[in-house]
């Protein structure tokens, strides 16, 4: 994947050019930039899907255990980077998705802002959003679970 300085150089070159759209893809991921509107050049970085591995919960009391719905058909969409999670394109707009929304591999589910760049995160799976795990404006970490999606 490109380094931060290389990404900055790309942003500058696209910003200074007459290009309105630029896309660069490798095996490690993809960068897509568009110019226009309020934002001059906003790279969109997507990385291959990584399954989150969550530790098994520990039981500290002898409270009755309630059987949970099977989660084996749930896919976890994780944050591809450290940044600020935004559930909508701007404060006046509705959220990209919410619990119950049907998504596909190209559906934008949120934006992660990192270093003043707005990065769209796609669902990377066909299914239905079961749970939104991050709050609007929350700082998220690389690999942090953002959404649970029930596979179709």
HELIX and SHEET records of a PDB file:
HELIX    1   1 UNK A    4  UNK A   16  1                                  13    
SHEET    1   A 3 UNK A  21  UNK A  25  0                                        
SHEET    2   A 3 UNK A  29  UNK A  36 -1                                        
SHEET    3   A 3 UNK A  39  UNK A  47 -1                                        
SHEET    1   B 4 UNK A  74  UNK A  78  0                                        
SHEET    2   B 4 UNK A 145  UNK A 151 -1                                        
SHEET    3   B 4 UNK A 127  UNK A 132 -1                                        
SHEET    4   B 4 UNK A 102  UNK A 103 -1                                        
SHEET    1   C 4 UNK A 117  UNK A 122  0                                        
SHEET    2   C 4 UNK A 108  UNK A 114 -1                                        
SHEET    3   C 4 UNK A  83  UNK A  86 -1                                        
SHEET    4   C 4 UNK A 139  UNK A 140 -1                                        
END                                                                             
